[in-house]
Amino acid sequence: MGNEIIPGSQETEVTVKERRRRFSVEDKRRIVEAAAACKEEGDLTALLRKEGVYWSYLRRWREEYKRDGIAARKRGPKPMTATQKADRARVHELEKELKRVQARAERAEALVSLQKKLALLLSPPKETSEVLPCKS
């Protein structure tokens, strides 16, 4: 019963998703320099096809190379600037203040509600305008 195929059904195959390709600093530098050396028409597209690189990658790497040379970049979140740290601290302070003010407002509402209930309990009963018949 293990690997039998049921007649009329199709065999399905699940493929493993390939990981995104990452280029090392040396690869980027080599590809940019090789692209600069391409002289004849079609050489550049052949190079990109051979290396498995998109035009957008090459354009970005060229800009990096012109600006400051291609350098290794660290992965992960970028460090926060001083203004971002100050903003985060201010937001934290404001959130604490908001919680404090909300708690105070809730207490005030509870007190007002309690005062209303107490006023109802302590107020004299309303006189009815109807005249009740007297027994004689």
C-alpha positions in Angstrom: 0.0 0.0 0.0 3.0 2.3 0.3 3.9 3.9 -3.0 1.0 2.8 -5.2 -0.5 5.3 -7.6 -4.2 5.3 -7.9 -5.4 4.9 -11.5 -6.8 8.1 -12.9 -4.9 10.4 -10.4 -1.9 12.5 -11.3 1.4 12.4 -9.4 2.3 15.7 -7.8 5.8 16.8 -7.0 6.7 19.4 -4.4 9.8 21.4 -5.2 12.0 23.1 -2.7 11.9 26.9 -2.9 15.4 28.2 -3.8 17.0 30.7 -1.5 17.7 34.2 -2.7 21.1 34.6 -4.2 23.5 36.8 -2.3 26.5 38.4 -3.9 29.8 38.8 -2.0 31.7 42.1 -2.2 34.3 40.4 -4.4 31.6 39.1 -6.8 30.0 42.6 -7.1 33.4 44.2 -7.7 34.4 41.6 -10.3 31.0 41.9 -12.2 31.2 45.7 -12.2 34.7 45.7 -13.6 33.8 43.0 -16.2 30.8 45.1 -17.2 33.0 48.1 -17.7 35.3 46.1 -19.9 32.5 45.0 -22.2 33.0 46.8 -25.6 30.9 45.0 -28.2 27.2 45.0 -28.5 25.6 42.1 -26.6 28.7 41.4 -24.4 27.0 43.1 -21.4 23.8 41.2 -21.7 25.7 37.9 -22.1 27.7 38.7 -19.0 24.6 39.5 -17.0 22.9 36.3 -18.2 26.0 34.3 -17.3 26.3 35.8 -13.8 22.5 35.7 -13.2 22.4 39.4 -12.4 19.6 41.9 -13.2 20.2 45.3 -14.7 19.0 47.0 -11.6 21.7 45.2 -9.5 24.4 46.3 -11.9 23.2 49.9 -11.9 23.1 50.0 -8.0 26.5 48.4 -7.8 28.0 50.9 -10.3 26.6 53.8 -8.2 28.2 52.3 -5.0 31.4 51.7 -6.9 31.6 55.3 -8.1 30.6 56.8 -4.7 32.9 55.0 -2.3 33.8 51.7 -3.8 31.8 48.6 -3.1 32.0 47.8 0.6 30.5 45.1 2.7 27.2 46.2 4.3 26.0 44.8 7.6 22.7 43.1 7.5 20.0 44.0 10.0 18.5 47.1 11.3 20.2 50.4 10.8 21.4 52.2 14.0 19.2 54.9 15.3 20.2 58.5 15.0 20.2 60.9 18.0 17.0 62.5 16.9 15.3 59.1 16.5 16.4 58.2 20.0 15.1 61.5 21.4 11.8 61.0 19.5 11.5 57.4 20.9 12.1 58.7 24.4 9.6 61.5 24.0 7.0 59.0 22.7 7.6 56.8 25.7 7.1 59.8 28.1 3.9 60.8 26.3 2.5 57.2 26.5 3.2 57.1 30.2 1.5 60.5 30.7 -1.5 59.3 28.6 -1.9 56.2 30.8 -1.8 58.4 33.9 -4.4 60.9 32.6 -6.7 58.1 31.4 -6.6 56.4 34.8 -7.4 59.8 36.4 -10.3 60.3 34.0 -11.7 56.9 34.8 -11.5 57.6 38.5 -13.3 60.9 38.0 -16.1 59.2 36.0 -16.5 56.6 38.7 -16.8 59.4 41.3 -19.4 61.3 39.3 -21.4 58.1 38.8 -21.2 57.4 42.6 -22.4 60.9 43.4 -25.4 60.5 41.1 -26.4 57.2 42.7 -26.0 58.7 46.2 -28.0 61.8 45.2 -30.8 59.5 44.0 -30.7 57.5 47.3 -30.7 60.6 49.6 -33.2 62.7 47.7 -36.8 62.8 49.2 -39.4 60.8 47.3 -41.3 62.7 44.8 -44.9 63.4 45.7 -47.5 62.0 43.4 -50.1 64.3 42.0 -52.7 61.7 42.0 -55.1 61.7 44.9 -55.5 58.4 46.5 -59.0 57.4 47.6 -59.4 57.4 51.4 -61.3 54.7 53.2 -64.0 56.1 55.4 
